[in-house]
Amino acid sequence: MDTLSPFLRVIIVVFTAGFLAMVVAVVRALGRFSKAAEIITEPTGAVAQLVENAAHTSTEARELVVKLDAVAEDVAYVAERFRSLGDRAFTVSAAILDEIEPPFRKAVIVVRGIRAGAELLADRWAGGGNHK
């Protein structure tokens, strides 16, 4: 799980929370439908109670849709913020690399030149200075 980016972790948490809210609402709605089914079997007042339960379940379903819509908006906002943050991090990294790379290349060239000169001197000193 260490390979997931923080952005994906946040998205997973937000979607999981939304899913859990939806599951709770569905379980509650199923409970109400179960009660409504029991009332249908009762001869007196069953229809009125069924209509009341259906209206209540419908209200809960609307509330669930509103909550899921809010969660979707929050997820979209978080995703946009992470995209913006990623863009900024990339821009900063590119600027740092653009500043560091040229001096680093020059330093590498100087070190290579010093190494080549030192090898040449070492070869001449080892050979007694007979090299041309």
N, CA, C and O atoms as a Tinker XYZ file with bonds, in Angstrom:
   528  protein
     1  N      0.832000   -1.182000    0.000000    73     2
     2  CA     0.000000    0.000000    0.000000    64     1     3
     3  C      0.877000    1.246000    0.000000    63     2     4     5
     4  O      0.383000    2.352000   -0.219000    81     3
     5  N      2.179000    1.076000    0.245000    73     3     6
     6  CA     3.093000    2.223000    0.271000    64     5     7
     7  C      3.279000    2.819000   -1.104000    63     6     8     9
     8  O      3.789000    3.933000   -1.227000    81     7
     9  N      2.873000    2.098000   -2.158000    73     7    10
    10  CA     3.065000    2.621000   -3.494000    64     9    11
    11  C      1.963000    3.577000   -3.914000    63    10    12    13
    12  O      2.076000    4.213000   -4.961000    81    11
    13  N      0.900000    3.698000   -3.130000    73    11    14
    14  CA    -0.180000    4.627000   -3.461000    64    13    15
    15  C      0.212000    6.046000   -3.082000    63    14    16    17
    16  O      0.777000    6.297000   -2.017000    81    15
    17  N     -0.102000    6.954000   -3.977000    73    15    18
    18  CA     0.187000    8.360000   -3.686000    64    17    19
    19  C     -0.801000    8.882000   -2.653000    63    18    20    21
    20  O     -1.877000    8.310000   -2.479000    81    19
    21  N     -0.442000    9.963000   -1.967000    73    19    22
    22  CA    -1.369000   10.545000   -0.995000    64    21    23
    23  C     -2.692000   10.942000   -1.640000    63    22    24    25
    24  O     -3.744000   10.841000   -1.009000    81    23
    25  N     -2.648000   11.385000   -2.872000    73    23    26
    26  CA    -3.862000   11.760000   -3.581000    64    25    27
    27  C     -4.799000   10.567000   -3.690000    63    26    28    29
    28  O     -5.990000   10.687000   -3.401000    81    27
    29  N     -4.275000    9.418000   -4.103000    73    27    30
    30  CA    -5.112000    8.231000   -4.225000    64    29    31
    31  C     -5.634000    7.787000   -2.869000    63    30    32    33
    32  O     -6.770000    7.324000   -2.764000    81    31
    33  N     -4.826000    7.921000   -1.841000    73    31    34
    34  CA    -5.277000    7.544000   -0.501000    64    33    35
    35  C     -6.456000    8.411000   -0.069000    63    34    36    37
    36  O     -7.427000    7.897000    0.486000    81    35
    37  N     -6.382000    9.728000   -0.319000    73    35    38
    38  CA    -7.476000   10.633000    0.053000    64    37    39
    39  C     -8.728000   10.295000   -0.744000    63    38    40    41
    40  O     -9.827000   10.258000   -0.191000    81    39
    41  N     -8.568000   10.048000   -2.037000    73    39    42
    42  CA    -9.708000    9.704000   -2.884000    64    41    43
    43  C    -10.357000    8.417000   -2.379000    63    42    44    45
    44  O    -11.583000    8.332000   -2.308000    81    43
    45  N     -9.548000    7.415000   -2.029000    73    43    46
    46  CA   -10.086000    6.146000   -1.527000    64    45    47
    47  C    -10.856000    6.373000   -0.237000    63    46    48    49
    48  O    -11.934000    5.806000   -0.058000    81    47
    49  N    -10.328000    7.187000    0.659000    73    47    50
    50  CA   -11.011000    7.461000    1.937000    64    49    51
    51  C    -12.330000    8.175000    1.689000    63    50    52    53
    52  O    -13.345000    7.823000    2.290000    81    51
    53  N    -12.331000    9.172000    0.814000    73    51    54
    54  CA   -13.550000    9.937000    0.550000    64    53    55
    55  C    -14.617000    9.048000   -0.092000    63    54    56    57
    56  O    -15.783000    9.085000    0.301000    81    55
    57  N    -14.209000    8.249000   -1.081000    73    55    58
    58  CA   -15.171000    7.359000   -1.720000    64    57    59
    59  C    -15.673000    6.301000   -0.747000    63    58    60    61
    60  O    -16.849000    5.938000   -0.788000    81    59
    61  N    -14.803000    5.800000    0.127000    73    59    62
    62  CA   -15.233000    4.816000    1.115000    64    61    63
    63  C    -16.253000    5.418000    2.064000    63    62    64    65
    64  O    -17.247000    4.771000    2.391000    81    63
    65  N    -16.027000    6.640000    2.510000    73    63    66
    66  CA   -16.978000    7.309000    3.401000    64    65    67
    67  C    -18.322000    7.498000    2.695000    63    66    68    69
    68  O    -19.372000    7.266000    3.294000    81    67
    69  N    -18.298000    7.910000    1.454000    73    67    70
    70  CA   -19.536000    8.074000    0.687000    64    69    71
    71  C    -20.262000    6.750000    0.506000    63    70    72    73
    72  O    -21.485000    6.674000    0.624000    81    71
    73  N    -19.493000    5.716000    0.220000    73    71    74
    74  CA   -20.078000    4.386000    0.045000    64    73    75
    75  C    -20.711000    3.905000    1.343000    63    74    76    77
    76  O    -21.809000    3.347000    1.328000    81    75
    77  N    -20.029000    4.114000    2.466000    73    75    78
    78  CA   -20.577000    3.698000    3.755000    64    77    79
    79  C    -21.865000    4.455000    4.069000    63    78    80    81
    80  O    -22.814000    3.868000    4.589000    81    79
    81  N    -21.907000    5.737000    3.764000    73    79    82
    82  CA   -23.129000    6.512000    3.990000    64    81    83
    83  C    -24.275000    5.950000    3.149000    63    82    84    85
    84  O    -25.411000    5.847000    3.612000    81    83
    85  N    -23.959000    5.594000    1.919000    73    83    86
    86  CA   -24.969000    5.028000    1.040000    64    85    87
    87  C    -25.448000    3.673000    1.571000    63    86    88    89
    88  O    -26.646000    3.390000    1.544000    81    87
    89  N    -24.534000    2.841000    2.047000    73    87    90
    90  CA   -24.902000    1.531000    2.583000    64    89    91
    91  C    -25.803000    1.691000    3.806000    63    90    92    93
    92  O    -26.796000    0.976000    3.940000    81    91
    93  N    -25.469000    2.611000    4.687000    73    91    94
    94  CA   -26.299000    2.842000    5.879000    64    93    95
    95  C    -27.698000    3.270000    5.465000    63    94    96    97
    96  O    -28.680000    2.778000    6.020000    81    95
    97  N    -27.809000    4.176000    4.502000    73    95    98
    98  CA   -29.122000    4.632000    4.049000    64    97    99
    99  C    -29.909000    3.491000    3.412000    63    98   100   101
   100  O    -31.114000    3.365000    3.633000    81    99
   101  N    -29.234000    2.666000    2.627000    73    99   102
   102  CA   -29.917000    1.529000    1.986000    64   101   103
   103  C    -30.398000    0.535000    3.030000    63   102   104   105
   104  O    -31.516000    0.029000    2.931000    81   103
   105  N    -29.566000    0.247000    4.038000    73   103   106
   106  CA   -29.965000   -0.684000    5.101000    64   105   107
   107  C    -31.173000   -0.118000    5.847000    63   106   108   109
   108  O    -32.112000   -0.855000    6.148000    81   107
   109  N    -31.158000    1.156000    6.142000    73   107   110
   110  CA   -32.295000    1.768000    6.823000    64   109   111
   111  C    -33.544000    1.700000    5.940000    63   110   112   113
   112  O    -34.642000    1.419000    6.420000    81   111
   113  N    -33.359000    1.958000    4.652000    73   111   114
   114  CA   -34.496000    1.905000    3.735000    64   113   115
   115  C    -35.043000    0.479000    3.647000    63   114   116   117
   116  O    -36.258000    0.278000    3.631000    81   115
   117  N    -34.153000   -0.501000    3.591000    73   115   118
   118  CA   -34.609000   -1.892000    3.550000    64   117   119
   119  C    -35.358000   -2.252000    4.824000    63   118   120   121
   120  O    -36.339000   -2.993000    4.773000    81   119
   121  N    -34.916000   -1.747000    5.947000    73   119   122
   122  CA   -35.626000   -1.987000    7.204000    64   121   123
   123  C    -37.024000   -1.402000    7.148000    63   122   124   125
   124  O    -37.981000   -2.017000    7.616000    81   123
   125  N    -37.138000   -0.230000    6.582000    73   123   126
   126  CA   -38.454000    0.399000    6.460000    64   125   127
   127  C    -39.344000   -0.382000    5.495000    63   126   128   129
   128  O    -40.543000   -0.536000    5.729000    81   127
   129  N    -38.748000   -0.871000    4.412000    73   127   130
   130  CA   -39.540000   -1.676000    3.480000    64   129   131
   131  C    -39.993000   -2.972000    4.138000    63   130   132   133
   132  O    -41.092000   -3.460000    3.877000    81   131
   133  N    -39.136000   -3.527000    4.995000    73   131   134
   134  CA   -39.518000   -4.744000    5.717000    64   133   135
   135  C    -40.694000   -4.462000    6.631000    63   134   136   137
   136  O    -41.641000   -5.246000    6.686000    81   135
   137  N    -40.640000   -3.354000    7.345000    73   135   138
   138  CA   -41.763000   -2.975000    8.209000    64   137   139
   139  C    -43.019000   -2.739000    7.369000    63   138   140   141
   140  O    -44.120000   -3.128000    7.759000    81   139
   141  N    -42.840000   -2.104000    6.226000    73   139   142
   142  CA   -43.984000   -1.853000    5.351000    64   141   143
   143  C    -44.604000   -3.165000    4.880000    63   142   144   145
   144  O    -45.827000   -3.267000    4.781000    81   143
   145  N    -43.784000   -4.162000    4.590000    73   143   146
   146  CA   -44.303000   -5.461000    4.158000    64   145   147
   147  C    -45.109000   -6.115000    5.276000    63   146   148   149
   148  O    -46.126000   -6.752000    5.001000    81   147
   149  N    -44.682000   -5.974000    6.521000    73   147   150
   150  CA   -45.438000   -6.516000    7.659000    64   149   151
   151  C    -46.790000   -5.805000    7.790000    63   150   152   153
   152  O    -47.806000   -6.433000    8.087000    81   151
   153  N    -46.785000   -4.518000    7.571000    73   151   154
   154  CA   -48.023000   -3.738000    7.707000    64   153   155
   155  C    -49.028000   -4.122000    6.625000    63   154   156   157
   156  O    -50.235000   -4.131000    6.869000    81   155
   157  N    -48.539000   -4.434000    5.443000    73   155   158
   158  CA   -49.442000   -4.813000    4.354000    64   157   159
   159  C    -50.247000   -6.055000    4.745000    63   158   160   161
   160  O    -51.416000   -6.194000    4.383000    81   159
   161  N    -49.609000   -6.938000    5.480000    73   159   162
   162  CA   -50.310000   -8.163000    5.866000    64   161   163
   163  C    -51.373000   -7.903000    6.931000    63   162   164   165
   164  O    -52.280000   -8.715000    7.109000    81   163
   165  N    -51.274000   -6.812000    7.618000    73   163   166
   166  CA   -52.291000   -6.457000    8.618000    64   165   167
   167  C    -53.469000   -5.785000    7.900000    63   166   168   169
   168  O    -53.264000   -4.900000    7.070000    81   167
   169  N    -54.691000   -6.201000    8.216000    73   167   170
   170  CA   -55.839000   -5.681000    7.465000    64   169   171
   171  C    -56.216000   -4.236000    7.798000    63   170   172   173
   172  O    -56.698000   -3.528000    6.914000    81   171
   173  N    -56.019000   -3.770000    9.025000    73   171   174
   174  CA   -56.518000   -2.434000    9.391000    64   173   175
   175  C    -55.406000   -1.402000    9.344000    63   174   176   177
   176  O    -54.342000   -1.599000    9.932000    81   175
   177  N    -55.648000   -0.322000    8.659000    73   175   178
   178  CA   -54.714000    0.801000    8.609000    64   177   179
   179  C    -53.423000    0.520000    7.855000    63   178   180   181
   180  O    -52.484000    1.312000    7.931000    81   179
   181  N    -53.356000   -0.573000    7.140000    73   179   182
   182  CA   -52.124000   -0.966000    6.473000    64   181   183
   183  C    -51.757000   -0.008000    5.356000    63   182   184   185
   184  O    -50.589000    0.350000    5.203000    81   183
   185  N    -52.721000    0.402000    4.592000    73   183   186
   186  CA   -52.441000    1.266000    3.448000    64   185   187
   187  C    -51.927000    2.625000    3.919000    63   186   188   189
   188  O    -50.970000    3.146000    3.346000    81   187
   189  N    -52.529000    3.198000    4.930000    73   187   190
   190  CA   -52.093000    4.502000    5.429000    64   189   191
   191  C    -50.667000    4.429000    5.974000    63   190   192   193
   192  O    -49.848000    5.315000    5.731000    81   191
   193  N    -50.391000    3.365000    6.707000    73   191   194
   194  CA   -49.041000    3.208000    7.254000    64   193   195
   195  C    -48.025000    2.992000    6.135000    63   194   196   197
   196  O    -46.905000    3.501000    6.199000    81   195
   197  N    -48.416000    2.243000    5.119000    73   195   198
   198  CA   -47.528000    2.003000    3.976000    64   197   199
   199  C    -47.201000    3.310000    3.260000    63   198   200   201
   200  O    -46.049000    3.556000    2.904000    81   199
   201  N    -48.199000    4.133000    3.053000    73   199   202
   202  CA   -47.982000    5.415000    2.381000    64   201   203
   203  C    -47.057000    6.289000    3.228000    63   202   204   205
   204  O    -46.176000    6.962000    2.692000    81   203
   205  N    -47.252000    6.282000    4.528000    73   203   206
   206  CA   -46.400000    7.073000    5.411000    64   205   207
   207  C    -44.951000    6.577000    5.355000    63   206   208   209
   208  O    -44.016000    7.374000    5.269000    81   207
   209  N    -44.779000    5.261000    5.405000    73   207   210
   210  CA   -43.423000    4.691000    5.321000    64   209   211
   211  C    -42.781000    4.980000    3.967000    63   210   212   213
   212  O    -41.590000    5.284000    3.898000    81   211
   213  N    -43.549000    4.891000    2.910000    73   211   214
   214  CA   -43.015000    5.176000    1.575000    64   213   215
   215  C    -42.581000    6.639000    1.475000    63   214   216   217
   216  O    -41.542000    6.948000    0.891000    81   215
   217  N    -43.385000    7.531000    2.050000    73   215   218
   218  CA   -43.025000    8.951000    2.024000    64   217   219
   219  C    -41.747000    9.189000    2.821000    63   218   220   221
   220  O    -40.877000    9.950000    2.399000    81   219
   221  N    -41.642000    8.539000    3.963000    73   219   222
   222  CA   -40.438000    8.688000    4.785000    64   221   223
   223  C    -39.204000    8.128000    4.059000    63   222   224   225
   224  O    -38.133000    8.736000    4.061000    81   223
   225  N    -39.385000    6.962000    3.444000    73   223   226
   226  CA   -38.270000    6.352000    2.696000    64   225   227
   227  C    -37.869000    7.230000    1.521000    63   226   228   229
   228  O    -36.683000    7.379000    1.230000    81   227
   229  N    -38.839000    7.800000    0.858000    73   227   230
   230  CA   -38.563000    8.703000   -0.263000    64   229   231
   231  C    -37.777000    9.926000    0.213000    63   230   232   233
   232  O    -36.855000   10.380000   -0.465000    81   231
   233  N    -38.142000   10.448000    1.364000    73   231   234
   234  CA   -37.425000   11.592000    1.927000    64   233   235
   235  C    -35.979000   11.215000    2.241000    63   234   236   237
   236  O    -35.053000   11.971000    1.946000    81   235
   237  N    -35.794000   10.042000    2.839000    73   235   238
   238  CA   -34.431000    9.588000    3.141000    64   237   239
   239  C    -33.619000    9.386000    1.868000    63   238   240   241
   240  O    -32.428000    9.698000    1.828000    81   239
   241  N    -34.264000    8.865000    0.831000    73   239   242
   242  CA   -33.565000    8.667000   -0.441000    64   241   243
   243  C    -33.128000   10.012000   -1.018000    63   242   244   245
   244  O    -32.015000   10.134000   -1.529000    81   243
   245  N    -33.992000   11.016000   -0.940000    73   243   246
   246  CA   -33.615000   12.355000   -1.419000    64   245   247
   247  C    -32.452000   12.921000   -0.614000    63   246   248   249
   248  O    -31.535000   13.519000   -1.177000    81   247
   249  N    -32.489000   12.732000    0.699000    73   247   250
   250  CA   -31.393000   13.200000    1.552000    64   249   251
   251  C    -30.085000   12.511000    1.184000    63   250   252   253
   252  O    -29.022000   13.131000    1.166000    81   251
   253  N    -30.185000   11.217000    0.892000    73   251   254
   254  CA   -28.989000   10.473000    0.487000    64   253   255
   255  C    -28.411000   11.024000   -0.810000    63   254   256   257
   256  O    -27.197000   11.181000   -0.940000    81   255
   257  N    -29.280000   11.314000   -1.761000    73   255   258
   258  CA   -28.815000   11.864000   -3.035000    64   257   259
   259  C    -28.130000   13.208000   -2.814000    63   258   260   261
   260  O    -27.096000   13.483000   -3.423000    81   259
   261  N    -28.694000   14.044000   -1.953000    73   259   262
   262  CA   -28.092000   15.352000   -1.655000    64   261   263
   263  C    -26.718000   15.155000   -1.009000    63   262   264   265
   264  O    -25.762000   15.845000   -1.362000    81   263
   265  N    -26.619000   14.214000   -0.065000    73   263   266
   266  CA   -25.337000   13.955000    0.607000    64   265   267
   267  C    -24.304000   13.420000   -0.368000    63   266   268   269
   268  O    -23.145000   13.833000   -0.336000    81   267
   269  N    -24.720000   12.498000   -1.240000    73   267   270
   270  CA   -23.783000   11.958000   -2.228000    64   269   271
   271  C    -23.324000   13.036000   -3.196000    63   270   272   273
   272  O    -22.171000   13.041000   -3.628000    81   271
   273  N    -24.213000   13.935000   -3.532000    73   271   274
   274  CA   -23.842000   15.055000   -4.403000    64   273   275
   275  C    -22.797000   15.932000   -3.724000    63   274   276   277
   276  O    -21.842000   16.378000   -4.359000    81   275
   277  N    -22.987000   16.176000   -2.425000    73   275   278
   278  CA   -22.014000   16.982000   -1.677000    64   277   279
   279  C    -20.671000   16.268000   -1.610000    63   278   280   281
   280  O    -19.623000   16.901000   -1.740000    81   279
   281  N    -20.699000   14.941000   -1.407000    73   279   282
   282  CA   -19.453000   14.167000   -1.358000    64   281   283
   283  C    -18.749000   14.236000   -2.716000    63   282   284   285
   284  O    -17.529000   14.387000   -2.780000    81   283
   285  N    -19.521000   14.124000   -3.797000    73   283   286
   286  CA   -18.926000   14.202000   -5.133000    64   285   287
   287  C    -18.280000   15.564000   -5.362000    63   286   288   289
   288  O    -17.203000   15.652000   -5.953000    81   287
   289  N    -18.933000   16.623000   -4.898000    73   287   290
   290  CA   -18.345000   17.963000   -5.042000    64   289   291
   291  C    -17.053000   18.068000   -4.236000    63   290   292   293
   292  O    -16.068000   18.640000   -4.705000    81   291
   293  N    -17.059000   17.514000   -3.021000    73   291   294
   294  CA   -15.853000   17.547000   -2.191000    64   293   295
   295  C    -14.722000   16.769000   -2.849000    63   294   296   297
   296  O    -13.575000   17.216000   -2.847000    81   295
   297  N    -15.037000   15.613000   -3.409000    73   295   298
   298  CA   -14.014000   14.802000   -4.084000    64   297   299
   299  C    -13.446000   15.566000   -5.275000    63   298   300   301
   300  O    -12.234000   15.575000   -5.491000    81   299
   301  N    -14.309000   16.195000   -6.036000    73   299   302
   302  CA   -13.838000   16.975000   -7.191000    64   301   303
   303  C    -12.945000   18.120000   -6.726000    63   302   304   305
   304  O    -11.927000   18.406000   -7.356000    81   303
   305  N    -13.315000   18.778000   -5.630000    73   303   306
   306  CA   -12.514000   19.886000   -5.099000    64   305   307
   307  C    -11.146000   19.377000   -4.640000    63   306   308   309
   308  O    -10.115000   19.975000   -4.949000    81   307
   309  N    -11.150000   18.267000   -3.900000    73   307   310
   310  CA    -9.882000   17.703000   -3.409000    64   309   311
   311  C     -9.012000   17.285000   -4.593000    63   310   312   313
   312  O     -7.806000   17.534000   -4.591000    81   311
   313  N     -9.599000   16.664000   -5.586000    73   311   314
   314  CA    -8.830000   16.245000   -6.763000    64   313   315
   315  C     -8.213000   17.450000   -7.469000    63   314   316   317
   316  O     -7.058000   17.399000   -7.891000    81   315
   317  N     -8.966000   18.517000   -7.596000    73   315   318
   318  CA    -8.447000   19.732000   -8.239000    64   317   319
   319  C     -7.305000   20.335000   -7.427000    63   318   320   321
   320  O     -6.305000   20.782000   -7.989000    81   319
   321  N     -7.455000   20.347000   -6.106000    73   319   322
   322  CA    -6.402000   20.887000   -5.244000    64   321   323
   323  C     -5.122000   20.055000   -5.371000    63   322   324   325
   324  O     -4.025000   20.608000   -5.444000    81   323
   325  N     -5.263000   18.726000   -5.397000    73   323   326
   326  CA    -4.085000   17.875000   -5.540000    64   325   327
   327  C     -3.439000   18.054000   -6.907000    63   326   328   329
   328  O     -2.214000   18.036000   -7.024000    81   327
   329  N     -4.260000   18.228000   -7.946000    73   327   330
   330  CA    -3.697000   18.466000   -9.274000    64   329   331
   331  C     -2.914000   19.779000   -9.273000    63   330   332   333
   332  O     -1.814000   19.856000   -9.820000    81   331
   333  N     -3.485000   20.797000   -8.660000    73   331   334
   334  CA    -2.817000   22.096000   -8.566000    64   333   335
   335  C     -1.519000   21.977000   -7.770000    63   334   336   337
   336  O     -0.493000   22.537000   -8.155000    81   335
   337  N     -1.572000   21.252000   -6.669000    73   335   338
   338  CA    -0.381000   21.048000   -5.847000    64   337   339
   339  C      0.692000   20.292000   -6.626000    63   338   340   341
   340  O      1.874000   20.626000   -6.545000    81   339
   341  N      0.282000   19.282000   -7.374000    73   339   342
   342  CA     1.232000   18.530000   -8.205000    64   341   343
   343  C      1.874000   19.407000   -9.263000    63   342   344   345
   344  O      3.074000   19.310000   -9.517000    81   343
   345  N      1.063000   20.272000   -9.887000    73   343   346
   346  CA     1.605000   21.197000  -10.884000    64   345   347
   347  C      2.636000   22.133000  -10.258000    63   346   348   349
   348  O      3.693000   22.385000  -10.835000    81   347
   349  N      2.315000   22.644000   -9.073000    73   347   350
   350  CA     3.241000   23.552000   -8.389000    64   349   351
   351  C      4.527000   22.839000   -8.006000    63   350   352   353
   352  O      5.617000   23.390000   -8.162000    81   351
   353  N      4.405000   21.613000   -7.504000    73   351   354
   354  CA     5.590000   20.845000   -7.119000    64   353   355
   355  C      6.461000   20.575000   -8.343000    63   354   356   357
   356  O      7.686000   20.655000   -8.257000    81   355
   357  N      5.848000   20.260000   -9.474000    73   355   358
   358  CA     6.602000   20.020000  -10.695000    64   357   359
   359  C      7.323000   21.291000  -11.135000    63   358   360   361
   360  O      8.486000   21.240000  -11.534000    81   359
   361  N      6.641000   22.421000  -11.065000    73   359   362
   362  CA     7.247000   23.693000  -11.468000    64   361   363
   363  C      8.444000   24.030000  -10.585000    63   362   364   365
   364  O      9.487000   24.452000  -11.086000    81   363
   365  N      8.300000   23.848000   -9.276000    73   363   366
   366  CA     9.397000   24.129000   -8.347000    64   365   367
   367  C     10.563000   23.178000   -8.614000    63   366   368   369
   368  O     11.717000   23.608000   -8.649000    81   367
   369  N     10.272000   21.895000   -8.803000    73   367   370
   370  CA    11.335000   20.921000   -9.067000    64   369   371
   371  C     12.077000   21.260000  -10.355000    63   370   372   373
   372  O     13.305000   21.199000  -10.405000    81   371
   373  N     11.336000   21.613000  -11.383000    73   371   374
   374  CA    11.964000   21.964000  -12.659000    64   373   375
   375  C     12.844000   23.201000  -12.494000    63   374   376   377
   376  O     13.943000   23.252000  -13.047000    81   375
   377  N     12.378000   24.194000  -11.747000    73   375   378
   378  CA    13.165000   25.408000  -11.534000    64   377   379
   379  C     14.450000   25.102000  -10.767000    63   378   380   381
   380  O     15.514000   25.629000  -11.094000    81   379
   381  N     14.350000   24.258000   -9.755000    73   379   382
   382  CA    15.540000   23.883000   -8.974000    64   381   383
   383  C     16.540000   23.152000   -9.854000    63   382   384   385
   384  O     17.734000   23.452000   -9.832000    81   383
   385  N     16.048000   22.189000  -10.632000    73   383   386
   386  CA    16.948000   21.438000  -11.518000    64   385   387
   387  C     17.586000   22.354000  -12.557000    63   386   388   389
   388  O     18.763000   22.195000  -12.881000    81   387
   389  N     16.824000   23.307000  -13.081000    73   387   390
   390  CA    17.376000   24.243000  -14.061000    64   389   391
   391  C     18.487000   25.100000  -13.457000    63   390   392   393
   392  O     19.417000   25.498000  -14.160000    81   391
   393  N     18.394000   25.384000  -12.159000    73   391   394
   394  CA    19.418000   26.179000  -11.483000    64   393   395
   395  C     20.634000   25.338000  -11.104000    63   394   396   397
   396  O     21.755000   25.846000  -11.114000    81   395
   397  N     20.439000   24.083000  -10.775000    73   395   398
   398  CA    21.527000   23.229000  -10.278000    64   397   399
   399  C     22.294000   22.550000  -11.401000    63   398   400   401
   400  O     23.502000   22.346000  -11.285000    81   399
   401  N     21.621000   22.199000  -12.476000    73   399   402
   402  CA    22.237000   21.388000  -13.519000    64   401   403
   403  C     23.453000   22.049000  -14.190000    63   402   404   405
   404  O     24.494000   21.399000  -14.285000    81   403
   405  N     23.377000   23.307000  -14.660000    73   403   406
   406  CA    24.549000   23.884000  -15.342000    64   405   407
   407  C     25.809000   23.947000  -14.452000    63   406   408   409
   408  O     26.875000   23.541000  -14.914000    81   407
   409  N     25.736000   24.434000  -13.204000    73   407   410
   410  CA    26.950000   24.446000  -12.387000    64   409   411
   411  C     27.464000   23.024000  -12.097000    63   410   412   413
   412  O     28.672000   22.797000  -12.027000    81   411
   413  N     26.552000   22.093000  -11.935000    73   411   414
   414  CA    26.965000   20.710000  -11.673000    64   413   415
   415  C     27.709000   20.145000  -12.874000    63   414   416   417
   416  O     28.732000   19.479000  -12.715000    81   415
   417  N     27.208000   20.403000  -14.061000    73   415   418
   418  CA    27.896000   19.928000  -15.277000    64   417   419
   419  C     29.292000   20.546000  -15.382000    63   418   420   421
   420  O     30.255000   19.865000  -15.733000    81   419
   421  N     29.390000   21.843000  -15.074000    73   419   422
   422  CA    30.700000   22.494000  -15.125000    64   421   423
   423  C     31.657000   21.871000  -14.120000    63   422   424   425
   424  O     32.836000   21.675000  -14.414000    81   423
   425  N     31.145000   21.560000  -12.927000    73   423   426
   426  CA    31.979000   20.931000  -11.899000    64   425   427
   427  C     32.452000   19.558000  -12.368000    63   426   428   429
   428  O     33.607000   19.197000  -12.142000    81   427
   429  N     31.590000   18.798000  -13.007000    73   427   430
   430  CA    31.972000   17.474000  -13.517000    64   429   431
   431  C     33.048000   17.619000  -14.586000    63   430   432   433
   432  O     34.006000   16.846000  -14.617000    81   431
   433  N     32.892000   18.604000  -15.456000    73   431   434
   434  CA    33.896000   18.834000  -16.514000    64   433   435
   435  C     35.242000   19.210000  -15.891000    63   434   436   437
   436  O     36.284000   18.719000  -16.323000    81   435
   437  N     35.222000   20.087000  -14.869000    73   435   438
   438  CA    36.469000   20.494000  -14.200000    64   437   439
   439  C     37.127000   19.286000  -13.539000    63   438   440   441
   440  O     38.340000   19.111000  -13.650000    81   439
   441  N     36.350000   18.452000  -12.855000    73   439   442
   442  CA    36.910000   17.274000  -12.192000    64   441   443
   443  C     37.518000   16.325000  -13.218000    63   442   444   445
   444  O     38.594000   15.774000  -12.987000    81   443
   445  N     36.851000   16.131000  -14.331000    73   443   446
   446  CA    37.398000   15.267000  -15.389000    64   445   447
   447  C     38.712000   15.841000  -15.936000    63   446   448   449
   448  O     39.666000   15.105000  -16.191000    81   447
   449  N     38.741000   17.165000  -16.109000    73   447   450
   450  CA    39.968000   17.796000  -16.600000    64   449   451
   451  C     41.109000   17.645000  -15.609000    63   450   452   453
   452  O     42.242000   17.359000  -15.998000    81   451
   453  N     40.811000   17.839000  -14.317000    73   451   454
   454  CA    41.850000   17.685000  -13.282000    64   453   455
   455  C     42.341000   16.251000  -13.262000    63   454   456   457
   456  O     43.543000   15.999000  -13.180000    81   455
   457  N     41.391000   15.294000  -13.337000    73   455   458
   458  CA    41.781000   13.878000  -13.330000    64   457   459
   459  C     42.668000   13.551000  -14.537000    63   458   460   461
   460  O     43.665000   12.842000  -14.402000    81   459
   461  N     42.303000   14.070000  -15.719000    73   459   462
   462  CA    43.093000   13.800000  -16.921000    64   461   463
   463  C     44.485000   14.422000  -16.793000    63   462   464   465
   464  O     45.487000   13.807000  -17.158000    81   463
   465  N     44.532000   15.649000  -16.269000    73   463   466
   466  CA    45.834000   16.301000  -16.084000    64   465   467
   467  C     46.690000   15.563000  -15.070000    63   466   468   469
   468  O     47.896000   15.408000  -15.262000    81   467
   469  N     46.063000   15.106000  -13.986000    73   467   470
   470  CA    46.813000   14.363000  -12.964000    64   469   471
   471  C     47.337000   13.051000  -13.525000    63   470   472   473
   472  O     48.461000   12.655000  -13.217000    81   471
   473  N     46.545000   12.373000  -14.338000    73   471   474
   474  CA    47.006000   11.117000  -14.956000    64   473   475
   475  C     48.169000   11.375000  -15.906000    63   474   476   477
   476  O     49.129000   10.605000  -15.955000    81   475
   477  N     48.069000   12.470000  -16.659000    73   475   478
   478  CA    49.148000   12.808000  -17.590000    64   477   479
   479  C     50.438000   13.103000  -16.825000    63   478   480   481
   480  O     51.509000   12.631000  -17.205000    81   479
   481  N     50.333000   13.891000  -15.738000    73   479   482
   482  CA    51.514000   14.185000  -14.925000    64   481   483
   483  C     52.079000   12.919000  -14.293000    63   482   484   485
   484  O     53.295000   12.724000  -14.264000    81   483
   485  N     51.215000   12.075000  -13.796000    73   483   486
   486  CA    51.668000   10.832000  -13.168000    64   485   487
   487  C     52.382000    9.956000  -14.178000    63   486   488   489
   488  O     53.408000    9.353000  -13.862000    81   487
   489  N     51.850000    9.879000  -15.388000    73   487   490
   490  CA    52.511000    9.077000  -16.430000    64   489   491
   491  C     53.887000    9.658000  -16.781000    63   490   492   493
   492  O     54.843000    8.903000  -16.960000    81   491
   493  N     53.995000   10.959000  -16.878000    73   491   494
   494  CA    55.279000   11.589000  -17.211000    64   493   495
   495  C     56.297000   11.407000  -16.088000    63   494   496   497
   496  O     57.470000   11.129000  -16.337000    81   495
   497  N     55.835000   11.566000  -14.856000    73   495   498
   498  CA    56.766000   11.407000  -13.736000    64   497   499
   499  C     57.207000    9.963000  -13.585000    63   498   500   501
   500  O     58.353000    9.684000  -13.233000    81   499
   501  N     56.282000    9.046000  -13.855000    73   499   502
   502  CA    56.622000    7.619000  -13.728000    64   501   503
   503  C     57.579000    7.202000  -14.842000    63   502   504   505
   504  O     58.414000    6.320000  -14.641000    81   503
   505  N     57.468000    7.820000  -15.997000    73   503   506
   506  CA    58.321000    7.436000  -17.120000    64   505   507
   507  C     59.607000    8.226000  -17.156000    63   506   508   509
   508  O     60.407000    8.053000  -18.076000    81   507
   509  N     59.820000    9.053000  -16.221000    73   507   510
   510  CA    61.069000    9.808000  -16.170000    64   509   511
   511  C     61.065000   11.027000  -17.067000    63   510   512   513
   512  O     62.127000   11.592000  -17.328000    81   511
   513  N     59.924000   11.445000  -17.541000    73   511   514
   514  CA    59.848000   12.655000  -18.331000    64   513   515
   515  C     60.200000   12.434000  -19.780000    63   514   516   517
   516  O     60.455000   13.413000  -20.481000    81   515
   517  N     60.232000   11.185000  -20.286000    73   515   518
   518  CA    60.599000   10.896000  -21.684000    64   517   519
   519  C     59.426000   10.989000  -22.621000    63   518   520   521
   520  O     59.606000   10.832000  -23.828000    81   519
   521  N     58.256000   11.232000  -22.136000    73   519   522
   522  CA    57.082000   11.294000  -22.995000    64   521   523
   523  C     56.972000   12.664000  -23.624000    63   522   524   525
   524  O     57.325000   13.672000  -23.011000    81   523
   525  N     56.476000   12.699000  -24.862000    73   523   526
   526  CA    56.299000   13.973000  -25.562000    64   525   527
   527  C     54.882000   14.316000  -25.717000    63   526   528
   528  O     54.557000   15.359000  -26.286000    81   527
